[in-house]
């Protein structure tokens, strides 16, 4: 699969570990790592080179190195697992301060950002797919279209079918032999759509008992610290933005950047401007630069992390991921920490004109969990005449009835590995230069939770899901037919002309974030579809 990863990325070597912030035992820049694409769809840059990055990152890396952890000199995407162990800057798909999303990479001009929709692509917005439609007259059901709910014109169910119309009499022609439905709704909703279509455990169309099973994630737990000294004045995060007063927060937040404060000073020195004009000019100046890699709006809001192999990892492959957030308001934990002292100030967290914070958050994610989840699918269709629409709320029928995620409780081994990750963070935080800038551990609090069993219990009580869902429609080969939902060519078992192309087909969750792997699945699917079409044409 490595050629597909190379095909994906446009790796920017010029920003590789480029930073003006001092890091102990650090010597940038490094030559371009092997097995990295340089002319692909997505621009890949290193977080440390972004001007809006928080200074907490280099402090953390310096302390990690001083504590005996390696610097991941080849980055976190090297083909060799041992080279991924260590700490460093994350890489992001960002081009000119704007995220290089899949849609942007495929549909826009990388030079000027203009969008060009191919003539063979039609995008139906404001619509929610309900189920796949099948032609059942043949021995094997064949996908022939989809039913979806359109919120337009008051809302109604509609259908689109795999048919072409004759230009002469507009009569529908038979379904093209090579036409297919590609289901890419993600590991949660693809399973639900299959169930709505009669493909599930006990489904009327296909009895597929593993639809919704094998659901996996990267369980995550957090630890937070109160920062002191000069470092506390420079910790900025996009997650400080307060949606209830977005304009004020936006203005205040941008003013906090040193680069933009220089602009403020220049404006203040202009005697022809009154205070009101100064403020307006500041906003315009800051807005102008917010996407050009000079503010946090040109970054993901964080930049530093690490991958470690715990004593329980297999073949020394990293099974722990550590990420540093320069503010405790990272979305996953906004409601989890309501009883913490810093969270008690959540309603007033933008009161400071410099929009600074005195707390940082460090997360530990488990990359090879033993635990598995199951989807409790909603309103499974029991017969071919059931439209399964009664479960859609009459007040908001376009809202998909979400299945419930069940199970997933951490095994003792899972909790032990996450607890080990917390001890590594504590080791780093107690090492200079961070040691000199940390006032105390806020959560869980090392003076209260120190013993191994207590840390394990803290993990069990506070671990959260990480939204890296995968595996619920797992792929398998011909020898694995009874346990898999799709075959090795991503075709849904028991039917024709239906494939799944999303993270749900992964038998095992990747040892890291799932985005790039999901993109690789899509690229591979393109080749599989074209090969199968070519084979059918020759038969």
VMD Tcl script that draws the C-alpha trace (Angstrom):
set ca {
  {0.00 0.00 0.00}
  {2.98 2.34 0.32}
  {2.78 3.52 -3.32}
  {-0.69 4.83 -2.56}
  {0.57 6.84 0.40}
  {3.27 8.31 -1.86}
  {0.64 9.08 -4.46}
  {-1.38 11.00 -1.87}
  {1.08 13.54 -0.56}
  {3.03 16.51 -1.72}
  {5.56 16.45 1.09}
  {7.14 19.86 1.63}
  {10.73 19.25 2.67}
  {11.37 22.97 3.07}
  {9.26 23.10 6.23}
  {10.46 19.82 7.67}
  {11.16 20.53 11.33}
  {11.67 24.18 10.47}
  {11.24 26.36 13.52}
  {12.71 29.47 15.03}
  {12.10 28.14 18.55}
  {15.11 26.59 20.30}
  {15.07 22.85 20.94}
  {17.85 21.09 22.79}
  {19.93 18.64 20.72}
  {18.04 19.67 17.59}
  {19.58 20.34 14.18}
  {17.18 21.31 11.34}
  {16.59 20.91 8.53}
  {16.78 17.23 7.71}
  {16.86 15.67 4.24}
  {13.57 14.44 2.88}
  {12.75 11.06 4.44}
  {12.50 8.01 2.24}
  {9.12 6.71 1.11}
  {7.52 10.14 1.01}
  {5.57 11.45 -1.96}
  {6.47 14.85 -3.39}
  {3.91 15.42 -6.15}
  {0.67 14.07 -4.73}
  {-2.74 15.53 -4.02}
  {-2.27 16.81 -0.47}
  {0.32 19.29 0.70}
  {2.06 17.95 3.82}
  {3.91 20.37 6.09}
  {5.37 20.07 9.56}
  {3.62 21.87 12.40}
  {6.77 23.34 13.89}
  {7.28 25.52 10.85}
  {3.98 27.35 11.23}
  {4.26 30.84 12.66}
  {1.09 30.49 14.70}
  {2.33 27.42 16.54}
  {2.43 27.61 20.32}
  {5.86 27.84 22.00}
  {4.82 25.07 24.40}
  {5.76 22.54 21.70}
  {9.52 23.14 21.65}
  {9.55 23.23 25.46}
  {7.87 19.83 25.52}
  {10.23 18.33 22.94}
  {13.27 19.68 24.78}
  {12.09 18.15 28.05}
  {11.32 14.84 26.33}
  {14.82 14.67 24.89}
  {16.35 15.60 28.25}
  {14.26 12.87 29.89}
  {15.79 10.27 27.58}
  {13.18 10.00 24.83}
  {14.34 10.11 21.20}
  {13.59 12.85 18.70}
  {11.62 11.38 15.79}
  {14.05 12.72 13.23}
  {12.31 11.06 10.30}
  {8.87 12.16 11.39}
  {5.91 10.02 12.37}
  {5.20 8.64 8.89}
  {8.31 6.60 8.22}
  {7.71 3.09 6.91}
  {9.82 1.57 9.69}
  {7.98 1.42 13.00}
  {11.13 1.94 15.07}
  {11.75 5.29 13.33}
  {8.34 6.55 14.40}
  {9.14 6.19 18.10}
  {9.91 9.48 19.80}
  {8.67 13.05 19.97}
  {8.49 15.77 17.38}
  {6.19 17.92 15.29}
  {3.09 16.51 13.67}
  {2.58 16.85 9.94}
  {-0.59 18.42 8.56}
  {-2.33 18.75 5.21}
  {-2.16 22.53 4.98}
  {-1.55 24.64 1.90}
  {-0.97 28.39 2.27}
  {-2.61 28.46 5.67}
  {-5.74 26.55 4.61}
  {-6.41 22.88 5.20}
  {-5.83 20.77 2.09}
  {-9.02 18.75 2.44}
  {-10.02 15.91 0.13}
  {-12.63 18.08 -1.57}
  {-10.21 20.97 -1.99}
  {-7.44 18.72 -3.32}
  {-9.69 16.99 -5.85}
  {-11.96 19.81 -6.94}
  {-9.89 22.98 -6.80}
  {-6.96 24.49 -8.62}
  {-3.95 24.34 -6.23}
  {-2.60 27.55 -7.71}
  {-5.53 29.90 -7.18}
  {-7.98 27.79 -5.15}
  {-10.79 28.10 -7.67}
  {-13.24 25.22 -7.68}
  {-13.94 23.18 -10.80}
  {-16.68 20.56 -10.70}
  {-16.15 17.75 -13.25}
  {-18.95 17.34 -15.78}
  {-19.58 13.78 -14.58}
  {-20.04 14.79 -10.95}
  {-23.32 15.97 -9.45}
  {-23.44 16.89 -5.77}
  {-26.81 16.75 -4.02}
  {-26.67 18.92 -0.93}
  {-29.06 19.11 2.00}
  {-29.81 15.41 1.66}
  {-29.40 12.34 3.88}
  {-29.11 8.84 2.40}
  {-31.59 6.42 3.91}
  {-31.01 3.10 2.17}
  {-29.73 1.34 -0.92}
  {-32.33 0.06 -3.41}
  {-31.97 -3.40 -4.94}
  {-33.25 -5.29 -7.94}
  {-34.28 -8.65 -6.46}
  {-35.59 -10.50 -9.52}
  {-32.27 -12.28 -10.05}
  {-30.68 -14.88 -7.79}
  {-28.28 -12.36 -6.26}
  {-29.75 -8.94 -5.33}
  {-28.20 -6.13 -7.31}
  {-27.90 -2.52 -6.14}
  {-29.77 -0.21 -8.47}
  {-30.05 3.09 -6.60}
  {-30.47 4.88 -3.28}
  {-33.31 6.44 -1.35}
  {-32.53 9.69 0.39}
  {-34.34 12.38 2.31}
  {-34.16 15.84 0.79}
  {-34.73 18.81 3.08}
  {-35.61 21.01 0.12}
  {-39.18 22.21 -0.49}
  {-40.47 21.06 2.87}
  {-38.69 17.73 2.87}
  {-39.46 14.43 1.20}
  {-37.99 11.03 0.39}
  {-36.55 10.75 -3.10}
  {-34.78 8.12 -5.14}
  {-31.95 8.11 -7.62}
  {-31.27 5.02 -9.71}
  {-28.43 3.60 -11.76}
  {-30.14 4.21 -15.07}
  {-29.45 6.31 -18.12}
  {-32.15 8.01 -20.19}
  {-32.33 7.87 -23.98}
  {-31.90 11.27 -25.60}
  {-34.69 10.51 -28.08}
  {-37.63 9.40 -25.98}
  {-36.32 9.83 -22.42}
  {-37.25 6.25 -21.63}
  {-35.01 4.63 -19.02}
  {-32.51 2.15 -20.35}
  {-31.42 -0.98 -18.45}
  {-28.88 -0.52 -15.72}
  {-25.35 -0.35 -17.05}
  {-23.53 -3.59 -16.46}
  {-20.59 -1.88 -14.79}
  {-22.61 0.67 -12.77}
  {-22.14 0.52 -9.00}
  {-23.19 2.16 -5.76}
  {-20.24 3.29 -3.61}
  {-21.16 3.65 0.05}
  {-18.84 6.03 1.92}
  {-20.82 7.19 4.92}
  {-18.19 6.26 7.51}
  {-17.87 3.46 10.04}
  {-21.02 4.50 11.91}
  {-23.53 5.40 9.21}
  {-22.51 2.92 6.52}
  {-23.56 0.14 8.89}
  {-26.88 1.85 9.54}
  {-27.56 2.32 5.83}
  {-26.83 -1.36 5.23}
  {-29.27 -2.28 8.00}
  {-31.92 0.04 6.53}
  {-31.38 -1.76 3.22}
  {-31.92 -5.24 4.66}
  {-28.26 -6.20 5.09}
  {-27.55 -6.97 8.74}
  {-27.90 -9.71 11.28}
  {-31.18 -11.38 10.32}
  {-31.64 -8.89 7.46}
  {-34.42 -9.70 5.00}
  {-32.09 -9.22 2.02}
  {-28.82 -10.64 3.34}
  {-28.11 -12.15 6.74}
  {-24.82 -10.42 7.49}
  {-24.29 -10.88 11.24}
  {-21.12 -8.77 11.49}
  {-22.55 -5.48 10.23}
  {-21.87 -3.05 13.06}
  {-19.51 -5.38 14.92}
  {-15.73 -5.00 15.34}
  {-16.07 -1.22 15.77}
  {-12.75 0.19 16.96}
  {-11.41 3.49 18.19}
  {-8.34 4.96 19.89}
  {-9.37 5.39 23.55}
  {-7.89 8.56 25.00}
  {-7.31 10.00 28.46}
  {-6.09 13.47 29.43}
  {-3.76 15.03 31.96}
  {-3.52 18.79 32.51}
  {-1.01 21.19 34.07}
  {-0.97 24.76 35.37}
  {1.76 26.73 33.61}
  {3.58 29.62 35.23}
  {6.08 32.32 34.27}
  {6.57 33.84 30.85}
  {5.44 30.67 29.11}
  {1.92 31.11 30.48}
  {1.62 34.40 28.61}
  {2.28 32.77 25.25}
  {0.02 29.71 25.35}
  {-2.62 30.28 22.70}
  {-5.19 27.92 21.24}
  {-7.91 28.11 18.64}
  {-10.08 26.20 21.11}
  {-10.33 29.30 23.31}
  {-12.84 30.76 20.88}
  {-16.19 31.40 22.50}
  {-19.03 30.71 20.08}
  {-21.52 32.67 22.18}
  {-19.66 35.90 21.45}
  {-17.71 34.98 18.35}
  {-16.96 38.48 17.05}
  {-15.47 39.67 20.34}
  {-13.57 36.42 20.77}
  {-12.29 36.55 17.20}
  {-11.01 40.11 17.59}
  {-9.51 39.49 21.03}
  {-7.91 36.26 19.98}
  {-6.16 37.71 16.96}
  {-4.85 40.65 18.99}
  {-2.97 38.19 21.19}
  {-0.43 37.29 18.51}
  {2.94 39.03 18.79}
  {3.21 39.49 15.02}
  {-0.11 41.26 14.95}
  {0.65 43.32 18.05}
  {3.39 44.92 16.00}
  {0.73 46.02 13.55}
  {-1.29 47.36 16.47}
  {1.67 49.43 17.65}
  {2.21 50.84 14.18}
  {-1.40 51.85 13.97}
  {-1.30 53.43 17.42}
  {1.68 55.53 16.34}
  {-0.38 57.03 13.54}
  {-1.54 60.35 15.03}
  {-4.24 60.75 12.37}
  {-6.15 57.75 13.66}
  {-8.43 57.92 16.65}
  {-8.91 54.95 18.97}
  {-11.92 53.65 17.10}
  {-10.10 53.72 13.79}
  {-7.14 51.99 15.37}
  {-9.35 49.16 16.52}
  {-10.95 48.81 13.12}
  {-7.61 48.79 11.37}
  {-6.33 46.15 13.77}
  {-9.25 43.90 12.94}
  {-8.75 44.35 9.21}
  {-5.03 43.73 9.44}
  {-5.46 40.64 11.56}
  {-8.23 39.27 9.39}
  {-6.07 39.74 6.33}
  {-3.29 37.60 7.75}
  {-5.33 34.97 9.54}
  {-5.08 32.45 6.71}
  {-1.59 33.21 5.45}
  {0.31 31.07 7.95}
  {0.89 33.90 10.42}
  {-1.79 33.10 12.98}
  {-3.36 30.12 14.64}
  {-6.07 30.16 11.97}
  {-3.40 28.89 9.61}
  {-2.63 26.01 11.98}
  {-4.58 23.18 13.62}
  {-4.07 24.82 17.02}
  {-1.44 22.32 18.15}
  {1.77 20.94 16.66}
  {3.65 18.56 18.95}
  {3.24 14.96 19.98}
  {4.94 11.61 20.15}
  {4.60 7.87 19.58}
  {5.88 5.35 22.12}
  {6.03 1.58 22.37}
  {4.77 0.47 25.76}
  {6.15 -2.68 27.44}
  {3.08 -4.49 26.05}
  {3.45 -3.42 22.42}
  {3.87 -6.03 19.70}
  {7.17 -6.10 17.82}
  {8.12 -2.67 19.23}
  {5.40 -1.02 17.13}
  {4.17 2.22 18.73}
  {0.96 1.64 20.66}
  {0.79 4.94 22.57}
  {0.26 8.41 21.06}
  {0.84 11.55 23.11}
  {-0.44 14.95 21.96}
  {0.16 18.36 23.50}
  {-2.64 20.94 23.41}
  {-1.76 24.48 24.47}
  {-5.07 24.92 26.27}
  {-7.43 22.72 28.30}
  {-10.38 23.64 26.09}
  {-9.60 20.90 23.56}
  {-13.13 19.90 22.46}
  {-13.01 16.28 23.60}
  {-12.56 17.37 27.20}
  {-14.65 20.54 27.44}
  {-17.43 18.80 29.34}
  {-15.35 16.09 30.96}
  {-13.54 18.51 33.24}
  {-16.43 20.62 34.50}
  {-15.36 20.10 38.11}
  {-11.79 21.26 37.49}
  {-10.84 24.69 38.71}
  {-9.99 25.96 35.24}
  {-13.26 24.71 33.76}
  {-15.21 26.58 36.41}
  {-14.06 29.71 34.61}
  {-15.32 28.52 31.22}
  {-17.94 31.28 30.94}
  {-15.28 33.92 31.42}
  {-12.32 32.38 29.64}
  {-12.07 35.19 27.10}
  {-12.06 38.04 29.61}
  {-8.33 38.65 29.25}
  {-7.48 41.03 26.42}
  {-4.50 38.89 25.48}
  {-6.63 35.72 25.38}
  {-4.03 33.69 27.24}
  {-4.44 30.64 29.43}
  {-2.49 29.14 32.28}
  {-3.36 25.49 31.67}
  {-2.18 23.02 29.05}
  {-3.59 19.62 28.17}
  {-1.69 16.46 27.21}
  {-3.58 13.43 25.91}
  {-2.63 9.76 25.78}
  {-4.28 7.62 23.10}
  {-4.13 3.83 22.83}
  {-3.36 2.75 19.27}
  {-3.81 -1.03 19.58}
  {-6.80 -1.51 21.88}
  {-8.07 -4.92 22.83}
  {-11.56 -3.56 23.44}
  {-14.17 -3.64 20.68}
  {-17.45 -1.78 20.26}
  {-20.75 -2.80 18.68}
  {-23.35 -0.65 16.96}
  {-26.92 -1.07 18.15}
  {-28.51 -0.34 14.78}
  {-31.71 1.68 14.75}
  {-35.00 0.45 13.26}
  {-33.56 -2.48 11.30}
  {-35.83 -3.29 8.33}
  {-37.51 -6.67 8.81}
  {-39.05 -7.10 5.35}
  {-38.74 -5.85 1.81}
  {-41.83 -3.64 2.02}
  {-40.67 -1.82 5.15}
  {-39.47 1.66 4.28}
  {-37.98 2.01 7.76}
  {-39.01 5.66 7.81}
  {-41.03 5.55 11.01}
  {-37.87 6.03 13.10}
  {-37.18 9.38 11.43}
  {-38.47 12.18 13.60}
  {-41.50 13.91 12.11}
  {-40.23 17.22 13.40}
  {-36.86 16.82 11.72}
  {-37.14 13.87 9.34}
  {-33.87 14.66 7.63}
  {-31.91 13.84 10.77}
  {-30.46 10.37 10.59}
  {-31.43 8.11 13.52}
  {-27.99 7.45 14.93}
  {-27.15 3.96 16.14}
  {-25.94 3.60 19.70}
  {-22.35 2.59 20.36}
  {-22.23 -0.23 22.88}
  {-19.38 -1.93 24.70}
  {-15.86 -0.69 24.29}
  {-15.07 -0.78 27.99}
  {-11.32 -0.81 28.47}
  {-9.76 -4.13 29.32}
  {-7.32 -4.10 32.21}
  {-4.47 -4.37 29.70}
  {-5.80 -1.35 27.78}
  {-6.04 0.71 30.96}
  {-2.56 -0.39 32.04}
  {-1.03 0.84 28.80}
  {-2.78 4.20 29.02}
  {-1.65 4.50 32.65}
  {1.91 3.81 31.51}
  {1.51 6.66 29.02}
  {0.54 9.01 31.85}
  {3.72 8.10 33.74}
  {5.77 9.03 30.67}
  {4.10 12.43 30.51}
  {4.85 13.00 34.19}
  {8.46 12.10 33.57}
  {8.68 14.70 30.81}
  {6.89 17.39 32.79}
  {9.27 16.94 35.73}
  {12.29 17.54 33.48}
  {13.66 21.01 32.56}
  {12.88 23.25 30.82}
  {9.20 22.38 31.40}
  {9.82 21.63 35.06}
  {10.70 25.27 35.63}
  {7.49 26.42 33.94}
  {4.98 24.02 35.52}
  {3.27 25.10 38.71}
  {1.41 21.87 39.41}
  {-0.55 19.02 37.87}
  {-4.23 19.97 37.73}
  {-5.71 16.67 36.59}
  {-5.60 14.01 37.87}
  {-3.20 15.54 40.42}
  {0.03 13.70 41.18}
  {-0.25 14.42 44.90}
  {-3.48 12.43 45.01}
  {-3.07 9.82 42.26}
  {0.41 8.36 42.23}
  {0.23 4.62 42.79}
  {-0.02 2.47 39.67}
  {-3.39 1.02 40.58}
  {-4.77 4.48 41.28}
  {-3.61 5.72 37.89}
  {-5.18 2.69 36.20}
  {-8.44 3.39 37.98}
  {-8.27 7.03 36.89}
  {-7.89 5.83 33.30}
  {-10.88 3.50 33.59}
  {-13.00 6.30 35.05}
  {-11.96 9.01 32.60}
  {-11.01 7.44 29.26}
  {-12.98 8.85 26.33}
  {-13.73 7.93 22.77}
  {-11.60 9.58 20.13}
  {-13.81 9.63 16.99}
  {-11.37 7.47 15.00}
  {-14.09 4.94 14.25}
  {-13.24 2.03 11.99}
  {-13.82 -1.70 11.45}
  {-17.64 -1.98 11.57}
  {-17.91 -3.34 8.02}
  {-14.62 -5.18 8.04}
  {-12.92 -6.55 4.97}
  {-11.91 -10.20 4.66}
  {-10.63 -12.63 2.05}
  {-12.49 -15.68 0.74}
  {-11.37 -17.71 3.76}
  {-12.83 -15.09 6.06}
  {-16.27 -14.83 4.49}
  {-18.31 -15.63 7.58}
  {-16.65 -12.92 9.70}
  {-16.43 -10.09 7.17}
  {-18.91 -7.72 5.54}
  {-16.97 -6.91 2.37}
  {-14.51 -8.99 0.36}
  {-10.94 -8.09 -0.52}
  {-12.21 -5.94 -3.39}
  {-14.51 -3.99 -1.03}
  {-17.67 -5.56 -2.48}
  {-20.49 -6.14 0.00}
  {-21.00 -9.86 0.41}
  {-24.29 -11.36 -0.75}
  {-25.18 -8.63 -3.25}
  {-23.87 -7.17 -6.49}
  {-22.88 -3.66 -7.54}
  {-22.35 -2.34 -4.01}
  {-19.01 -1.47 -2.42}
  {-18.02 0.23 0.80}
  {-15.13 2.68 0.65}
  {-14.52 4.17 4.08}
  {-12.78 3.45 7.39}
  {-15.37 0.81 8.28}
  {-13.66 -1.78 6.07}
  {-10.42 -1.78 8.08}
  {-10.08 -5.10 9.93}
  {-7.80 -3.40 12.49}
  {-7.53 0.26 13.37}
  {-4.27 1.91 12.18}
  {-1.51 2.90 14.61}
  {-2.31 6.57 14.25}
  {-4.92 8.98 12.92}
  {-7.16 7.40 10.33}
  {-7.46 10.14 7.70}
  {-4.55 9.25 5.43}
  {-5.33 5.53 5.59}
  {-8.92 6.22 4.60}
  {-7.68 8.26 1.64}
  {-5.45 5.36 0.64}
  {-8.47 3.04 0.77}
  {-10.22 5.40 -1.65}
  {-7.27 5.39 -4.05}
  {-7.07 1.62 -3.93}
  {-10.83 1.39 -4.51}
  {-10.46 3.40 -7.72}
  {-7.99 0.85 -9.07}
  {-10.17 -2.08 -8.00}
  {-13.26 -0.60 -9.66}
  {-11.42 0.10 -12.91}
  {-9.85 -3.36 -12.95}
  {-13.21 -5.05 -12.38}
  {-14.88 -2.95 -15.07}
  {-12.14 -3.83 -17.51}
  {-12.52 -7.51 -16.66}
  {-16.28 -7.39 -17.24}
  {-15.85 -5.72 -20.60}
  {-13.50 -8.51 -21.73}
  {-15.84 -11.29 -20.63}
}
mol new
graphics top color blue
foreach p $ca { graphics top sphere $p radius 0.5 }
foreach p [lrange $ca 0 end-1] q [lrange $ca 1 end] { graphics top cylinder $p $q radius 0.2 }
display resetview
